[in-house]
Amino acid sequence: MIATADRLLTYRVFVSEVRPIVIADRPPNTKQRTWSPISATLIEGKQDAVLVDPLMTIDDGRALADWVAATGKNLTTIYATHGHGDHWFGASIVRERFPEARFVATPAVIRKMRQQMASESLKSFWNPLLPAQIPHGLTVAEPLKGGTIELEEQDLVVVPLGHTDTDDTTCLHVPSIGLVVAGDAAYNDVHLYLAESNPELRREWIAALDTIESLRPRAVIAGHKRPERDDDPRILEETRQYIRDFDRIADSAKTTLELYERMLAPYPNRYNPGALWASVRALKR
């Protein structure tokens, strides 16, 4: 997809394929768990570009690098909004094609990255989940200084958000075109991952959505989105409402299955109910 909002900068969005994962814990009537589709955003000037959230697997990284190369733009910077590996493991693959591109993130996000790429995490979680698909030689980001990325004399502004679907997340605001690349603060017709939350942290997530809304964006790119869906800021309220519904139902649901089924009732068609299953399993555990 591409959207042109200003003669100086434009953006386009790449959405990964839905990938099967190897996991025995599945919701009822489900034969195969999958990973949610992941978004990467390219913010472009006339000659240079900045890539946000460079995806997860070897194939994702290669496809993303091909897509960026096809634009003919000079990739100067790769930015990760948060530390979950599915949004940055692909950086090492992209940088094989663009070795001069800086890979940056906030110090707090880098701390989470180091946890995700630790040998025990790779051995116990990522590699069994996606066999032979996680890149070797993962590259951690360098700290971003000053809180902004410059792209052809335009500032791309890092906005700290605190807890959304994990701790210490951020979004990237492009004021000149009214764009927010929200990372996993916002979801777009995909079930939310709430497994790292509790009621207090879910309130913090809602506050993060309020922060994004206060920027008055014209477009919001969700970290996980249905590919054919647009990037209307209404997804902020849709994400908020999903969290409110989860809290309301969790208060009275007695079992994992009851919470799962009652959450599916108002959201029967969202992508990847496996993410909801992971959330309810974590809560009831």
C-alpha positions as CSV (number, residue, x, y, z in Angstrom):
1,M,0.0,0.0,0.0
2,I,1.1,3.6,-0.5
3,A,-0.3,6.9,0.7
4,T,0.9,10.3,-0.3
5,A,0.1,12.9,2.2
6,D,2.7,15.6,1.4
7,R,5.0,16.4,-1.5
8,L,8.0,16.1,0.9
9,L,7.4,12.7,2.5
10,T,5.3,9.7,1.7
11,Y,4.9,6.3,3.3
12,R,4.0,2.8,2.3
13,V,3.3,-0.4,4.3
14,F,4.5,-4.0,3.9
15,V,2.5,-6.7,5.6
16,S,4.1,-10.1,6.2
17,E,2.4,-13.4,5.4
18,V,0.5,-15.2,8.1
19,R,3.0,-17.9,9.2
20,P,2.2,-21.3,10.9
21,I,3.9,-21.8,14.2
22,V,4.8,-25.0,16.0
23,I,3.0,-25.1,19.3
24,A,0.9,-27.8,21.0
25,D,-1.3,-25.4,23.0
26,R,-4.2,-24.6,20.6
27,P,-7.7,-23.2,21.1
28,P,-10.7,-25.5,20.6
29,N,-11.5,-26.6,17.1
30,T,-8.1,-25.3,15.8
31,K,-5.6,-27.6,14.0
32,Q,-2.9,-25.0,13.4
33,R,-1.7,-22.0,15.4
34,T,-0.4,-19.0,13.4
35,W,1.6,-15.8,13.9
36,S,-0.3,-12.6,13.3
37,P,0.6,-10.6,10.1
38,I,3.2,-8.0,10.9
39,S,3.6,-4.5,9.5
40,A,6.7,-2.8,8.3
41,T,6.5,0.9,7.3
42,L,8.8,2.7,4.9
43,I,8.8,6.5,5.2
44,E,10.2,8.1,2.1
45,G,11.7,11.4,1.0
46,K,12.8,12.2,-2.5
47,Q,16.0,10.2,-2.2
48,D,16.3,8.7,1.3
49,A,14.0,6.5,3.4
50,V,13.5,5.2,7.0
51,L,12.2,1.7,7.7
52,V,10.2,1.0,10.8
53,D,9.9,-2.5,12.4
54,P,11.8,-4.9,10.0
55,L,9.8,-8.0,10.6
56,M,10.8,-11.4,11.9
57,T,11.9,-14.4,9.8
58,I,14.6,-14.9,7.2
59,D,12.0,-15.0,4.4
60,D,10.3,-11.9,5.8
61,G,13.6,-10.0,5.8
62,R,14.4,-11.0,2.2
63,A,11.0,-10.1,0.9
64,L,11.1,-6.8,2.8
65,A,14.6,-6.0,1.5
66,D,13.5,-6.7,-2.1
67,W,10.5,-4.4,-1.6
68,V,12.6,-1.5,-0.2
69,A,15.1,-2.0,-3.0
70,A,12.4,-1.8,-5.6
71,T,11.6,1.8,-4.5
72,G,15.1,2.9,-5.5
73,K,15.4,4.9,-2.3
74,N,18.6,5.0,-0.1
75,L,17.7,3.4,3.2
76,T,19.5,5.4,5.9
77,T,17.9,4.1,9.1
78,I,16.0,1.2,10.5
79,Y,13.9,1.8,13.7
80,A,12.3,-0.6,16.1
81,T,9.3,0.6,18.0
82,H,9.6,-2.1,20.7
83,G,11.6,-5.1,21.7
84,H,9.4,-8.1,20.7
85,G,11.5,-10.2,18.3
86,D,8.8,-10.4,15.6
87,H,9.3,-6.7,14.9
88,W,13.1,-6.6,14.6
89,F,14.7,-10.0,14.1
90,G,14.6,-9.3,10.3
91,A,16.9,-6.3,10.7
92,S,20.0,-8.4,10.1
93,I,18.6,-9.7,6.8
94,V,17.6,-6.3,5.6
95,R,21.1,-4.9,6.5
96,E,22.7,-7.5,4.3
97,R,21.2,-5.6,1.4
98,F,21.6,-2.1,3.0
99,P,24.8,-2.3,5.1
100,E,25.0,1.4,5.5
101,A,21.6,1.7,7.2
102,R,21.8,2.5,10.9
103,F,19.7,0.3,13.2
104,V,18.4,2.3,16.1
105,A,16.0,2.0,19.1
106,T,15.6,3.6,22.5
107,P,17.7,2.2,25.4
108,A,14.7,0.6,27.0
109,V,13.7,-1.2,23.8
110,I,17.3,-2.4,23.4
111,R,17.2,-3.9,26.9
112,K,14.1,-5.9,25.8
113,M,15.9,-6.9,22.5
114,R,18.7,-8.4,24.5
115,Q,16.3,-10.5,26.5
116,Q,14.6,-11.7,23.3
117,M,17.8,-12.6,21.5
118,A,19.4,-14.3,24.6
119,S,20.4,-17.9,23.8
120,E,17.9,-19.3,26.3
121,S,15.1,-17.4,24.7
122,L,16.0,-18.5,21.2
123,K,16.5,-22.1,22.3
124,S,13.3,-22.4,24.4
125,F,10.9,-20.2,22.5
126,W,11.7,-18.7,19.1
127,N,13.5,-21.5,17.3
128,P,11.1,-24.3,18.3
129,L,8.2,-22.0,17.4
130,L,9.6,-21.2,13.9
131,P,12.1,-23.9,13.0
132,A,14.9,-22.7,10.7
133,Q,13.2,-19.4,10.2
134,I,14.8,-17.1,12.8
135,P,17.9,-15.4,11.4
136,H,21.4,-16.3,12.7
137,G,23.6,-13.5,14.0
138,L,20.9,-11.3,15.3
139,T,22.0,-7.7,15.4
140,V,20.9,-5.5,18.4
141,A,20.1,-1.8,17.7
142,E,22.3,1.0,18.8
143,P,20.8,3.7,21.1
144,L,19.0,6.5,19.3
145,K,20.3,9.9,20.5
146,G,18.0,12.8,20.9
147,G,14.7,11.2,20.3
148,T,14.3,12.1,16.6
149,I,15.3,10.7,13.3
150,E,16.0,13.2,10.5
151,L,14.8,12.4,7.0
152,E,15.5,15.0,4.4
153,E,15.2,17.9,6.9
154,Q,12.0,16.5,8.4
155,D,11.9,15.1,12.0
156,L,10.5,11.7,12.8
157,V,9.7,11.9,16.5
158,V,10.0,9.0,18.9
159,V,7.1,9.1,21.4
160,P,7.5,6.8,24.5
161,L,4.3,4.9,25.3
162,G,5.1,2.7,28.3
163,H,3.3,-0.6,28.4
164,T,1.2,-1.7,25.4
165,D,1.5,-5.4,24.5
166,T,4.9,-5.3,26.2
167,D,6.9,-2.9,28.4
168,D,8.7,0.2,27.2
169,T,7.2,0.6,23.8
170,T,7.2,3.6,21.5
171,C,5.6,4.9,18.4
172,L,7.1,7.1,15.6
173,H,5.3,10.3,14.8
174,V,5.8,12.1,11.5
175,P,4.2,15.5,12.1
176,S,4.6,16.8,8.6
177,I,2.3,14.2,7.1
178,G,0.2,13.4,10.2
179,L,1.5,9.8,10.4
180,V,1.9,7.6,13.5
181,V,3.7,4.3,13.1
182,A,2.2,2.8,16.3
183,G,4.0,-0.5,16.6
184,D,1.9,-2.8,18.8
185,A,0.2,0.0,20.6
186,A,-2.6,-0.4,18.0
187,Y,-4.0,-3.5,16.3
188,N,-6.0,-3.4,13.1
189,D,-8.6,-6.2,12.9
190,V,-6.2,-8.7,14.6
191,H,-6.7,-10.1,18.0
192,L,-4.6,-8.4,20.6
193,Y,-1.7,-10.0,22.5
194,L,-2.5,-9.4,26.2
195,A,-0.5,-12.2,27.7
196,E,2.0,-9.8,29.3
197,S,-0.7,-7.6,30.9
198,N,-2.7,-7.2,34.0
199,P,-5.5,-4.8,34.8
200,E,-3.1,-2.0,35.7
201,L,-1.0,-2.5,32.6
202,R,-4.1,-2.6,30.4
203,R,-5.0,0.8,31.8
204,E,-1.5,2.0,30.8
205,W,-2.1,0.6,27.3
206,I,-5.3,2.6,27.1
207,A,-3.4,5.7,28.2
208,A,-0.9,5.0,25.4
209,L,-3.7,5.0,22.9
210,D,-4.8,8.4,24.3
211,T,-1.3,9.7,23.8
212,I,-1.3,8.7,20.2
213,E,-4.8,10.2,19.7
214,S,-3.6,13.5,21.2
215,L,-1.2,13.8,18.2
216,R,-4.2,14.0,15.9
217,P,-2.9,11.7,13.3
218,R,-4.4,11.3,9.9
219,A,-3.1,7.8,9.6
220,V,-2.1,5.1,12.2
221,I,-0.1,2.1,11.2
222,A,-0.8,-0.9,13.5
223,G,2.0,-3.4,14.3
224,H,-0.4,-6.2,13.4
225,K,-3.0,-5.5,10.7
226,R,-5.3,-7.1,8.2
227,P,-3.5,-6.3,4.9
228,E,-6.4,-5.1,3.0
229,R,-7.6,-2.7,5.7
230,D,-6.9,1.0,5.6
231,D,-4.9,2.9,8.3
232,D,-7.7,5.1,9.6
233,P,-7.1,6.4,13.2
234,R,-10.4,4.7,14.2
235,I,-8.3,1.7,15.0
236,L,-7.2,3.5,18.2
237,E,-10.7,3.4,19.6
238,E,-11.2,-0.2,18.2
239,T,-8.1,-1.2,20.1
240,R,-9.3,0.6,23.3
241,Q,-12.7,-1.1,23.1
242,Y,-11.1,-4.5,22.7
243,I,-9.1,-3.9,25.9
244,R,-12.2,-2.7,27.7
245,D,-14.2,-5.7,26.6
246,F,-11.4,-8.1,27.7
247,D,-11.3,-6.4,31.2
248,R,-15.1,-6.6,31.5
249,I,-15.4,-10.2,30.5
250,A,-12.4,-11.3,32.5
251,D,-14.0,-10.0,35.7
252,S,-16.8,-12.5,35.4
253,A,-15.5,-15.4,33.3
254,K,-14.6,-18.4,35.4
255,T,-12.5,-20.4,33.0
256,T,-10.0,-20.0,30.2
257,L,-12.5,-21.4,27.7
258,E,-15.4,-19.2,28.9
259,L,-13.2,-16.0,28.6
260,Y,-12.0,-17.1,25.1
261,E,-15.5,-17.9,23.8
262,R,-17.1,-14.7,25.2
263,M,-14.3,-12.6,23.7
264,L,-14.8,-14.3,20.3
265,A,-18.5,-13.4,20.3
266,P,-18.0,-9.7,19.6
267,Y,-14.9,-10.3,17.5
268,P,-15.6,-13.4,15.5
269,N,-13.7,-12.4,12.4
270,R,-10.5,-10.8,13.7
271,Y,-7.3,-12.4,12.5
272,N,-5.5,-14.9,14.6
273,P,-7.7,-16.1,17.5
274,G,-4.5,-17.9,18.7
275,A,-3.3,-14.6,20.1
276,L,-6.5,-14.3,22.1
277,W,-6.0,-17.9,23.3
278,A,-2.5,-17.0,24.5
279,S,-3.9,-14.0,26.3
280,V,-6.6,-15.9,28.2
281,R,-4.3,-18.8,29.0
282,A,-1.8,-16.3,30.6
283,L,-4.5,-14.6,32.5
284,K,-6.2,-17.7,33.9
285,R,-2.9,-19.4,34.6
